[in-house]
Amino acid sequence: MIKRIIGLPNCMKGRHIRSEKHITPDGDTYVSRCAHCGTKLRRRAKRDWVVDRA
């Protein structure tokens, strides 16, 4: 709970942290969620995750 509260200001600035336990394959790429706010993220390249707008 405390970790989520601490991470939310970064989420509001657009800096999301990927949740390792929610990584799933999606075709030729991977999707996950932000560990703090649950925003969907998509892997663009190795160690490069962006917010999934689709």
Secondary structure, 3 states (H helix, E strand, C coil): CHHHHHHHHHHHCCCCCECHHHCEEECCEEEEEECCCCCEEEEEECCEEEECCC
